[in-house]
Amino acid sequence: MITQGAVEVLCQPLDERKGVGAMVTYSDLFTFVIMLCSVVTLVLTILRNKK
């Protein structure tokens, strides 16, 4: 659930945000790619089993 404070933070330019939340590490990128591959594999498996 997005609160009023979260919307205000998301609308600010990156330079005005507190902390280093805009940085993406290699670990985060690797985790995202693994998750994306898992979702694609799940969808393809579901579509193949429907036939």
Secondary structure, DSSP 8 states (H G I E B T S, - for coil): ---HHHHHHHHS-GGGSSTTTT---HHHHHHHHHHHHHHHHHHHHHHHHT-
